[in-house]
Amino acid sequence: MTMNLEQIALGLGVAGLACFAWPILQRMRGQIPALPPGSSSSLRSPLWWAGFIITVAAIFLQRMASQQAAGL
């Protein structure tokens, strides 16, 4: 069984969403302390950036897969 680009893009999209959501879920559950008001820090951890890059890659792969399906 071979995987096509659509399946790879879907897997990357799920992984990217998980990387985005994990720091937010930890903050909501109270596992990570809240930042003080006016703090310049944010949720943009290395995991957040990995999720961003993986999601962008998934979007481009999905576009390539749809162009292949259309025969362009």
N, C-alpha and C positions, 0 to 999 in steps of 0.2 A: 504494500500500500504506500503510495507516494503522496506527499502533501503538496498542495498547490499554493500559490501566493495568497489566495484569500484566507486559507486556514492559518498560514503563518502570520498574516496581518492581524487576524482575529486573536491569536495567541499573544502576539506582542501588545495589542491593544488592551487585553485583560491584564497583562503584567504591568503595563504602564499605568493603568488606572489603580492597580493595587499599590504601586509605589507612590502615587499621588495621595491616595486615601490613608495609608498607614500612619503617617505623622499626625494627621487630623484626627483619626480615630483614637490614637493614643492620648492626644490632648483632651478630647471629649470624655474619655474614660478616667481622666485624672492621673494617668501613669506618667505624664510629663507635666512639670509644674507650669503654671501660667506665667507669661512674661509680664514684667512690670509695665505699667502704662507709660507710653512714650518711648519704649525700647525700640532700637533700630533692628533688632533681631526679628526673624520671621520663621515660618515653617519651611523655608527653602533650604533644606538640608541636602547633603549629597544624594540621599534617597529620592528627594523631590526632583532634583535635576536628572537623575537616572530615569525616573518616570516620564519626565518631559521629553527626553531624547528618545526613549523607547516609543512613546506615543507618536512623536513626529515620524519616526521610522515606520510605524504601523500605518499611518495615514498615507505616506508615499507608496508603500507596498500595495495598499488597497487601490490607490489610483492606478498603479501599474497593472494590477490584476484586472481592473475594470476596462482599461484600454486594450488589454490583450483579449478580453472577452468580446469587445466590440470589433476587434479585428483592425484596430488602428495601428 
